[in-house]
Amino acid sequence: MEELVETRLFNRDLSWLKFNERILMEAEREAVPLLERIKFLSIFSSNLDEFYRVRMPVLLALEKLSGKTDNDIHIEADLLNSANNLISDQQQRYGKALKQHIIPQLKENNIYLLYGDVFPNEIKQQINRYFLSQVLAFMQPVYVEENTDFFPSNNELYFLITLKQGKIEKTVILNIPSNELPRFYKIEHEDKIFIVFLDDIVRFNLDSVFKNEEITGCFSFKITRDAEIDLKDEYSGNLSDQLEAQLLKRDSGLATRFLHQPGIPENVLALLKKLFSLKKANMVEGGQYHNLKDLMSFPVNKPGLSNQSWPKICNTDVVNGTLTQAIEKNDIIIHTPYQSYDSVLRFFNEAAIDPDVKEIYLTIYRVASDSKIINALISAAKNGKKVFVLVELKARFDEANNIKWAKKMKEKGVEIVYSVTALKVHAKVALVKRKIGDRTTYTGLLATGNFNESTAAFYTDHILMTANKAILREIELLFIFLAKRVKPSSPDLIKFEHILVAQFNLQTKFLALIDREIEYAKAGREASITIKLNNLEEKILIDKLYQASQAGVKITMLVRSICRLIPGVDGMSENIKIIRIVDRYLEHGRVFIFHNFGKQDVYLGSADWMNRNIYRRIEVCFPIYDEKIKTEILEIINIQLRDNLQAVRIDENMNNVPVEKDGTLIASQHAIYEFLKNQS
């Protein structure tokens, strides 16, 4: 085997921040409808909060390690500063987009978002009534002293208020009850719509809370804490009990950021640092308002200010008979959110009631809070069928929802199995077994995204419905293995010939597919690879792509978020091009295309090329054998590669560079919608 090229990689965390910058670019873009720009501001803020909860603890730890001269880990000592500088620059752009562009344009449409403004006289009385009747009940002032026993909740909003009563100065923390009440209060007056922050309603009525004291200062703040959960690899008790106990501790983790309005007196700030253990936290001066992810609930819906709706395309593969009969005739693929998710729901609904169905198997990673799929599984169990569900309890921020559903299913007779503590099951597969006389038949679902009808409305994914015996027998083998709740002891434990399974054959198969393209290129034949991922990080696979580029293989990648591969560098990656697309839907599907001298091998699956996906998870990628579906997938990807409106190119410095607008203007998501509509 040839020696791999020396690894050069973008930093993971800075790459992620560059992805969040791409979100911000949509909020800045004048061509995006006004209310959609507000949604992008919300997404940017939500992403940044998650960065501080998940990634910032790692950066803080790295900074601490970088001061030690005896460690042999290469540490970028200035990484934390680089991240903070990027965030600071993005926050400045965020404020400019909101205050100098979006708010004035809202005003042009008679929508007045009061952002640090004095309340107009015509709405003061209504605001006062709302506070006294709805908000006051939630006011819980805490007077701060050296021994105050108070712990601010993670990512919740507070005011720090300084008071004077005679010569006595006091400091008070007052909650802003945005978890109990809407963050925005809408007032319609004549032809104007006023949108008021809950924060400002509280601030405007502070004299109703502190009647006998002089208010000398009022400053908003929030504390963001580490979101990691510490689960023991070996645990003899119930995993859900262990996880529930850890969830209770999540909001009391290490503080990673203290975000506050400027002007807090230094002595008060010092007291808060001591009381709330903020010594290691980033002390960040921000604006007057925090948690602007709440802009997602901006209470205005005005025609012409949002995206034009795209009605879901109904699947026409099932005209007569059952869905099972249609799948047994030909493979079917659903492309969400362009196409209706109803066929997926129908798959489980039919299985739940079909007397020939004896067994149903499913993996669950993230499901809807009111999941119709799980309700169908419960009905199936009540109807006497064996229902086996592998529930991944460790899906970050979905743990509580998964525990809730696991308990409910177990109560109703569903066989529930949890993955082993140190190994996540991220595969998206389902299997239904029917017994007709002496014959057993299989139908199954293999997907790039979760079995979740809520996220299917805005995540672009692909769901394959198949009766292919070779593939589904391997899925059955995987479920048999998962039921044992053990880590794979050897990659050769199960010989998968069709599906690619992380911990078994996934990485080696992808390396072999890349090697085959390298051999074609060396022989002077056409060789190319097209890959679509959410995240690209894993070193061995990146090294192999560098090697392929050097051999002359043309590589095009669609990478939504983290991307550590450096494209376009002479002698290393000059044949690699990377595109990032951000639009109304979240790009989520994973697609792998290998030219194979014109035969085009196509795989879909759940696996990004990250360390966690390759080494610490069970993932499934699957081949597309149906030629009609293969052609459809290839056309969808080709449309995305021609995008010159919503796509940017990632350059050798990690920048988001707009694609040159030559020829016809193409926004790929709209073009894909039109393509699929014409197919139906």
C-alpha positions in Angstrom: 0.0 0.0 0.0 1.3 3.4 -0.9 2.4 5.8 1.9 -0.3 8.3 2.6 0.4 12.0 2.1 1.2 14.1 5.1 -2.0 15.2 6.8 -3.0 18.8 6.7 -6.3 19.6 8.3 -8.5 22.6 9.1 -9.2 23.0 12.8 -12.6 21.4 13.6 -13.9 24.2 15.8 -12.9 27.0 13.6 -14.4 25.1 10.7 -17.7 24.8 12.6 -17.7 28.5 13.3 -17.2 29.1 9.6 -20.3 27.0 8.9 -22.2 29.2 11.3 -20.9 32.2 9.4 -22.6 30.7 6.3 -25.9 30.8 8.3 -25.2 34.4 9.1 -24.6 35.2 5.5 -28.2 34.2 4.7 -29.5 36.6 7.4 -27.4 39.4 5.8 -28.6 38.7 2.3 -31.1 41.2 0.9 -32.6 38.6 -1.6 -33.8 36.4 1.3 -37.4 37.3 2.4 -37.4 39.4 5.5 -39.0 36.9 8.0 -36.7 34.2 6.7 -33.7 36.3 7.5 -35.0 36.6 11.1 -35.1 32.8 11.2 -31.5 32.6 10.1 -30.6 35.0 12.9 -32.3 32.6 15.3 -30.5 29.5 13.9 -27.1 31.3 14.2 -27.8 32.1 17.8 -29.0 28.6 18.6 -25.9 27.2 17.0 -23.6 29.5 18.9 -25.2 28.5 22.2 -24.6 24.8 21.3 -21.0 25.7 20.5 -20.5 27.1 24.0 -22.2 24.1 25.6 -20.4 21.4 23.6 -17.2 22.7 22.0 -16.1 25.6 24.3 -15.4 23.2 27.2 -12.9 21.4 24.9 -11.2 24.7 23.9 -10.9 25.7 27.6 -9.3 22.4 28.4 -6.9 22.7 25.4 -5.9 26.1 26.6 -5.1 24.7 30.0 -3.0 21.9 28.4 -1.1 24.2 26.2 0.6 25.7 29.2 2.2 22.4 30.1 5.5 21.8 28.4 5.7 18.1 29.3 2.7 16.9 27.2 3.3 15.4 23.8 0.0 16.5 22.3 0.2 19.2 19.6 -2.0 22.0 20.8 -2.8 25.2 19.0 -2.2 27.6 21.8 -4.0 30.4 20.2 -7.0 28.3 19.2 -9.3 29.8 22.0 -8.3 33.3 20.9 -9.0 32.5 17.3 -12.4 31.1 18.1 -13.2 34.1 20.3 -12.1 36.5 17.6 -14.2 34.8 15.0 -17.3 34.8 17.3 -16.7 38.5 18.1 -16.6 39.4 14.5 -19.7 37.4 13.7 -21.6 39.0 16.6 -20.7 42.4 15.2 -22.1 41.4 11.8 -25.1 39.9 13.5 -25.9 43.2 15.3 -25.4 45.2 12.1 -27.7 42.9 10.1 -30.4 43.1 12.7 -30.2 46.8 13.7 -29.2 48.5 10.5 -31.1 46.4 8.0 -33.7 44.0 9.3 -35.4 46.3 11.9 -35.6 49.3 9.5 -37.1 47.0 6.8 -39.6 45.7 9.3 -40.6 49.2 10.0 -41.2 49.9 6.3 -43.8 47.1 6.5 -45.4 48.7 9.6 -43.8 46.1 11.9 -42.0 47.8 14.9 -39.6 45.5 16.7 -38.8 47.6 19.7 -35.1 46.9 20.2 -33.8 49.0 23.0 -36.4 51.7 22.2 -38.6 53.7 24.4 -42.1 52.4 24.4 -44.5 54.6 22.4 -47.2 56.2 24.6 -50.0 54.4 22.7 -48.9 50.9 24.0 -47.7 51.7 27.5 -51.0 51.0 29.2 -51.5 47.7 27.4 -47.9 46.6 28.4 -48.6 47.6 32.0 -51.8 45.5 32.1 -50.0 42.5 30.6 -47.2 42.7 33.2 -49.6 43.0 36.1 -52.0 40.2 34.9 -49.6 37.7 33.3 -45.9 38.4 34.1 -45.8 39.5 37.7 -46.8 36.1 39.0 -43.5 34.7 37.8 -41.2 37.4 39.4 -38.7 35.8 41.8 -36.1 38.4 43.0 -33.0 37.0 44.8 -31.0 39.4 46.9 -27.3 38.7 46.4 -24.9 38.5 49.4 -21.7 36.6 50.1 -23.6 33.5 51.2 -26.5 33.6 48.8 -27.7 30.1 47.9 -28.8 30.6 44.3 -27.7 28.9 41.1 -28.7 30.5 37.8 -30.3 28.0 35.4 -28.4 27.1 32.2 -29.0 29.5 29.3 -32.0 31.2 31.1 -32.4 34.9 31.2 -31.9 37.2 34.2 -31.5 40.8 35.1 -28.8 41.9 37.5 -30.3 44.9 39.3 -28.5 47.4 41.6 -30.7 49.1 44.2 -30.3 51.8 46.8 -32.4 52.1 50.0 -31.2 55.1 51.9 -27.4 54.6 52.1 -27.7 50.8 51.7 -26.7 49.4 48.3 -28.2 46.1 47.2 -27.7 43.7 44.3 -30.6 41.6 43.1 -31.0 38.9 40.5 -34.4 38.9 38.8 -35.6 36.2 36.4 -37.0 37.0 33.0 -39.6 34.2 32.7 -39.2 33.3 29.0 -39.6 29.6 29.7 -43.1 30.3 31.1 -44.2 33.1 28.8 -43.6 34.0 25.1 -40.4 35.9 24.5 -42.3 38.4 22.3 -45.5 40.2 23.0 -47.5 41.5 20.0 -49.6 44.6 20.1 -51.7 45.6 17.1 -52.5 49.3 17.1 -54.3 51.0 14.2 -52.2 49.9 11.2 -49.1 49.1 13.1 -47.8 45.9 14.7 -45.5 46.4 17.7 -43.3 43.5 18.9 -42.0 43.9 22.4 -39.4 41.8 24.2 -40.5 40.2 27.5 -37.3 41.5 28.9 -38.4 45.1 28.2 -41.8 44.5 29.7 -40.1 43.4 33.0 -37.7 46.3 32.8 -40.5 48.8 32.2 -42.3 47.6 35.3 -39.4 47.2 37.8 -41.0 49.7 40.1 -43.8 47.3 40.7 -41.4 44.7 42.0 -39.1 47.1 44.0 -41.6 49.6 45.4 -39.5 51.1 48.2 -36.0 51.1 46.6 -34.2 53.2 44.1 -33.2 51.3 41.0 -29.7 52.4 40.0 -28.8 49.8 37.4 -30.3 47.0 35.4 -28.2 44.6 33.3 -29.3 41.5 31.4 -27.2 38.3 31.6 -27.2 34.5 31.1 -24.8 31.7 31.9 -24.0 28.9 29.5 -22.8 25.6 30.9 -21.1 22.4 29.6 -23.7 20.0 28.1 -21.6 16.8 28.2 -22.9 13.8 30.1 -20.6 11.5 32.0 -21.7 7.9 31.5 -19.6 5.0 32.8 -18.6 2.5 30.2 -19.5 -0.3 32.5 -22.7 0.1 34.4 -24.6 -2.8 36.0 -27.8 -0.9 36.6 -30.5 0.4 34.3 -29.0 2.7 31.7 -32.1 4.9 31.6 -31.8 5.5 35.3 -28.2 6.4 35.0 -28.9 8.8 32.2 -31.8 10.4 34.0 -29.6 11.1 37.0 -27.0 12.6 34.7 -29.6 14.8 32.9 -30.4 16.4 36.3 -26.8 17.4 36.5 -26.4 18.8 33.0 -27.6 22.2 33.8 -25.2 22.5 36.7 -22.1 21.8 34.7 -19.0 23.9 34.2 -19.8 27.5 33.2 -18.3 28.2 29.8 -19.7 31.6 29.2 -21.1 34.5 31.2 -22.8 36.7 28.7 -23.8 40.1 30.0 -24.9 43.6 29.1 -22.0 46.1 29.5 -21.8 48.3 32.6 -22.0 45.9 35.5 -20.0 47.4 38.4 -16.6 45.6 38.8 -17.3 44.8 42.5 -20.6 43.2 41.6 -19.0 41.3 38.7 -16.3 39.9 41.1 -19.0 38.8 43.6 -20.9 36.9 40.8 -17.7 35.2 39.6 -17.2 33.9 43.1 -20.8 32.9 43.8 -21.4 31.2 40.5 -17.9 29.6 39.9 -17.3 31.7 36.8 -13.5 31.8 37.1 -12.9 29.6 34.0 -15.9 30.9 32.0 -15.5 33.3 29.1 -16.7 36.7 30.4 -18.4 38.2 27.3 -19.9 41.6 27.0 -22.9 41.4 24.7 -25.9 43.5 23.8 -29.0 44.2 25.8 -30.8 41.0 24.6 -29.6 37.4 24.8 -31.1 34.1 23.6 -32.0 35.6 20.3 -32.6 32.0 19.2 -36.1 32.9 20.4 -36.5 34.9 17.2 -37.7 31.6 15.7 -41.0 32.4 17.4 -41.2 35.9 16.0 -45.0 36.5 16.1 -45.6 37.9 12.7 -46.8 36.1 9.6 -47.2 38.6 6.8 -47.7 37.6 3.1 -44.8 38.4 0.9 -42.2 38.5 3.8 -41.7 34.7 4.0 -40.7 32.0 1.5 -43.4 30.9 -0.9 -44.7 27.5 0.3 -43.9 24.3 -1.6 -46.7 21.8 -1.2 -45.4 18.3 -0.4 -45.2 16.1 -3.4 -47.2 12.9 -3.0 -45.6 9.6 -3.9 -47.2 8.0 -6.9 -45.6 4.6 -6.7 -48.6 3.2 -4.8 -51.7 3.4 -6.9 -53.6 0.1 -6.1 -53.0 -2.4 -3.3 -50.8 -2.1 -0.3 -47.5 -0.3 0.1 -45.9 -3.7 0.8 -47.1 -5.0 -2.6 -45.6 -1.9 -4.3 -42.2 -2.3 -2.5 -42.1 -6.0 -3.4 -42.5 -5.0 -7.0 -39.9 -2.2 -7.1 -37.7 -0.3 -4.6 -39.2 3.1 -3.7 -37.3 6.1 -2.5 -38.7 9.2 -0.6 -36.8 12.5 -0.7 -37.9 14.6 2.3 -38.9 17.3 2.7 -39.8 17.7 -0.9 -41.9 14.6 -0.9 -44.6 13.7 1.6 -43.5 11.6 4.6 -46.9 9.9 4.6 -45.5 6.8 2.8 -43.1 6.3 5.7 -45.9 6.6 8.2 -48.0 4.2 6.1 -45.2 1.7 6.1 -45.4 1.3 9.9 -49.2 1.7 10.0 -49.8 -1.1 7.5 -47.3 -3.3 9.4 -49.1 -2.7 12.7 -52.4 -4.1 11.4 -51.3 -6.6 8.8 -52.1 -10.2 10.1 -49.2 -11.6 8.1 -46.6 -9.4 9.9 -45.0 -11.3 12.8 -42.0 -9.2 13.6 -41.0 -5.5 13.4 -37.5 -4.2 14.1 -36.4 -0.5 14.3 -33.6 1.7 15.5 -34.5 5.0 17.1 -32.1 7.9 17.5 -34.3 11.0 17.5 -38.1 10.8 17.2 -40.9 13.4 17.2 -42.2 14.4 20.6 -45.6 13.1 19.5 -44.3 10.3 17.3 -46.9 8.6 15.1 -44.3 5.9 14.3 -44.0 4.9 17.9 -47.7 4.9 18.3 -47.9 2.5 15.4 -45.3 0.2 17.0 -47.3 0.2 20.2 -50.4 -0.8 18.3 -48.4 -3.6 16.6 -47.3 -4.9 20.0 -50.9 -4.9 21.2 -51.9 -6.7 18.0 -49.7 -9.6 19.1 -46.6 -8.9 16.9 -43.1 -9.1 18.2 -41.7 -5.5 18.1 -38.0 -4.9 18.8 -36.8 -1.4 19.2 -33.1 -0.4 19.7 -33.4 3.0 21.5 -30.3 5.2 21.5 -30.7 7.0 24.8 -27.5 9.1 24.4 -28.7 11.3 21.5 -27.6 14.7 22.7 -30.4 16.9 23.8 -33.0 14.2 22.9 -32.2 12.0 25.9 -35.3 12.9 27.9 -37.7 12.4 24.9 -36.1 9.0 24.1 -36.4 7.9 27.8 -40.0 8.9 27.8 -40.9 6.9 24.7 -38.8 3.9 25.7 -40.7 3.6 29.0 -44.0 4.0 27.2 -43.2 1.3 24.6 -41.9 -1.1 27.3 -45.1 -0.7 29.2 -47.1 -1.6 26.1 -45.2 -4.8 25.4 -42.5 -3.6 23.0 -39.1 -5.2 23.5 -36.7 -2.4 24.3 -32.9 -2.7 24.0 -30.5 0.2 24.8 -27.1 0.4 23.1 -24.0 -0.2 25.2 -22.9 2.9 27.1 -19.8 3.6 25.1 -21.2 2.9 21.7 -24.0 4.9 20.0 -26.3 3.4 17.5 -26.8 6.1 14.8 -28.1 3.7 12.1 -31.5 4.5 10.6 -33.0 1.1 9.7 -36.3 -0.8 10.0 -37.2 -4.3 9.1 -40.6 -6.0 8.8 -41.0 -9.8 8.6 -44.1 -11.4 7.2 -45.0 -15.1 7.4 -47.2 -16.3 4.5 -47.7 -20.0 4.8 -44.2 -21.5 5.0 -42.6 -18.5 3.3 -41.0 -15.6 5.2 -40.7 -12.3 3.4 -38.9 -9.1 4.3 -39.5 -5.4 3.7 -37.4 -2.6 5.1 -36.6 1.0 5.4 -33.0 2.3 5.2 -32.6 6.1 5.7 -30.1 8.9 5.8 -32.0 10.6 8.6 -34.1 9.8 11.7 -37.5 8.3 11.7 -39.0 11.6 12.7 -42.0 13.1 11.0 -41.2 16.5 12.6 -37.7 17.0 11.3 -38.7 15.4 8.0 -40.5 18.7 7.3 -37.2 20.6 7.0 -34.3 18.1 6.8 -33.3 16.9 3.3 -33.0 13.1 3.6 -33.5 10.0 1.5 -35.5 6.9 2.7 -35.2 3.7 0.7 -38.1 1.2 0.9 -36.9 -2.2 -0.3 -37.7 -5.9 -0.4 -34.2 -6.8 -1.5 -33.5 -10.1 0.4 -29.7 -9.8 0.4 -29.8 -6.3 2.0 -32.5 -7.1 4.5 -31.0 -10.4 5.6 -27.9 -8.4 6.5 -30.1 -5.9 8.4 -31.6 -8.8 10.3 -28.1 -10.0 11.2 -27.3 -6.5 12.5 -30.4 -6.5 14.7 -29.4 -9.9 16.1 -26.0 -8.5 17.0 -27.5 -5.3 18.5 -29.8 -7.4 20.7 -26.7 -8.8 22.4 -25.7 -5.3 23.7 -21.9 -5.9 23.2 -19.2 -4.0 21.3 -17.9 -5.6 18.2 -15.0 -7.8 19.2 -13.7 -8.0 15.6 -14.6 -6.3 12.3 -14.9 -9.8 10.8 -17.5 -10.8 13.4 -20.2 -10.5 10.7 -19.4 -10.7 7.0 -21.5 -7.9 5.5 -21.4 -8.1 1.7 -24.0 -5.4 0.8 -24.5 -2.9 3.6 -21.6 -1.0 5.1 -21.6 -1.0 8.9 -19.3 1.1 11.1 -17.2 -1.0 13.4 -17.3 -3.8 10.8 -16.6 -3.0 7.2 -17.7 0.7 6.5 -14.3 2.4 6.6 -12.4 -0.4 4.8 -15.0 -0.5 2.1 -14.9 3.2 1.5 -11.1 3.1 1.4 -11.3 0.3 -1.2 -13.7 2.2 -3.3 -11.4 5.2 -3.3 -8.4 2.9 -4.1 -10.3 1.6 -7.1 -10.7 5.1 -8.5 -7.0 5.7 -7.9 -6.2 2.7 -10.0 -8.5 3.9 -12.8 -6.8 7.3 -12.7 -3.3 5.8 -12.8 -4.4 3.7 -15.8 -5.4 6.9 -17.6 -9.1 6.2 -17.3 -11.8 8.6 -16.1 -12.0 8.5 -12.3 -14.1 10.6 -10.0 -15.7 10.7 -6.6 -18.7 12.8 -5.4 -19.5 12.8 -1.7 -22.2 14.6 0.2 -21.8 14.8 4.0 -22.8 16.9 7.0 -19.3 16.7 8.5 -15.8 15.6 7.3 -13.2 15.1 9.9 -11.7 11.6 10.0 -8.0 11.6 9.2 -7.5 8.2 7.4 -10.3 8.8 5.0 -9.2 12.4 4.4 -5.6 11.1 3.8 -7.0 8.7 1.2 -8.9 11.5 -0.6 -5.6 13.5 -0.7 -3.9 10.5 -2.2 -6.7 10.1 -4.8 -6.4 13.8 -5.7 -2.6 13.4 -6.3 -3.3 10.4 -8.5 -5.7 12.5 -10.7 -9.1 11.5 -9.3 -11.6 14.4 -9.7 -13.3 14.8 -6.3 -16.3 17.0 -5.6 -17.7 17.2 -2.1 -20.8 18.8 -0.6 -20.0 19.4 3.0 -22.6 21.2 5.1 -20.8 21.9 8.4 -17.4 20.8 9.8 -14.9 20.3 7.1 -11.3 19.5 8.0 -10.1 18.7 4.4 -8.2 21.6 2.8 -9.1 21.8 -0.9 -7.3 23.3 -3.9 -3.7 23.0 -2.6 -1.1 22.2 -5.3 0.5 18.9 -4.8 -2.0 17.8 -2.2 -5.6 18.5 -3.1 -5.7 20.4 -6.4 -8.3 18.0 -7.7 -10.7 18.4 -4.8 -13.5 20.9 -4.8 -15.8 21.5 -1.8 -19.2 23.1 -1.9 -21.5 24.2 1.0 -25.2 24.8 0.5 -27.5 26.7 3.0 -31.1 27.4 2.0 -34.6 27.0 3.4 -34.1 23.3 4.3 -31.2 21.8 6.3 -29.0 19.7 4.1 -28.8 16.3 5.9 -28.5 13.4 3.5 -25.3 11.5 3.0 -24.5 10.3 -0.5 -21.4 8.5 -1.8 -20.8 8.2 -5.6 -17.9 6.4 -7.2 -17.5 6.6 -11.0 -16.4 3.0 -11.4 -15.5 3.5 -15.0 -19.0 4.7 -15.8 -21.0 2.1 -13.8 -21.6 4.6 -10.9 -21.7 2.9 -7.6 -24.0 4.9 -5.3 -24.4 4.5 -1.6 -26.6 6.4 0.9 -26.4 6.2 4.6 -26.3 7.6 8.1 -22.6 8.0 8.5 -20.6 11.3 8.3 -16.9 10.9 8.0 -16.1 11.9 11.6 -14.2 10.1 14.3 -17.3 9.4 16.3 -19.2 7.9 13.3 -16.3 5.7 12.2 -15.0 4.6 15.6 -17.6 5.0 18.2 -21.0 4.3 16.5 -23.0 1.8 14.7 -23.8 3.4 11.3 -25.3 1.9 8.2 -24.7 2.9 4.6 -26.4 1.0 1.8 -26.1 0.5 -1.9 -28.6 1.7 -4.5 -29.2 -1.2 -6.9 -32.4 0.1 -8.6 -31.2 1.8 -11.8 -34.2 4.3 -11.8 -33.5 5.3 -8.3 -29.8 5.6 -8.9 -30.5 7.9 -11.9 -32.7 10.0 -9.7 -30.1 10.4 -6.9 -27.4 11.3 -9.5 -29.6 14.0 -11.0 -30.4 15.4 -7.5 -26.7 15.6 -6.8 -25.9 17.1 -10.2 -28.5 19.8 -9.6 -26.7 20.7 -6.3 -23.4 20.8 -8.0 -24.8 23.4 -10.4 -26.1 25.6 -7.6 -24.8 29.2 -8.1 -27.2 31.1 -5.7 -27.2 29.2 -2.4 -23.9 27.4 -2.8 -20.5 28.7 -1.6 -17.1 27.2 -2.3 -14.8 26.5 0.7 -11.4 27.7 -0.2 -7.9 26.8 1.1 -8.3 29.3 4.0 -11.7 27.9 5.2 -13.6 30.9 3.8 -17.1 30.8 2.3 -16.6 32.0 -1.2 -19.7 32.7 -3.3 -19.9 30.5 -6.5 -19.5 32.4 -9.7 -22.9 33.1 -11.3 -22.2 32.0 -14.9 -25.2 31.1 -17.1 -28.6 30.2 -15.7 -29.1 31.0 -12.0 -29.9 27.9 -10.0 -31.0 27.6 -6.4 -30.7 23.8 -6.0 -33.4 23.2 -3.5 -36.0 24.9 -5.6 -34.7 23.1 -8.7 -34.8 19.7 -6.9 -38.4 20.4 -5.9 -39.4 21.2 -9.5 -37.5 18.1 -10.7 -39.3 15.8 -8.3 -42.7 17.4 -9.0 -42.2 16.7 -12.7 -41.3 13.1 -11.9 -44.5 12.5 -10.0 
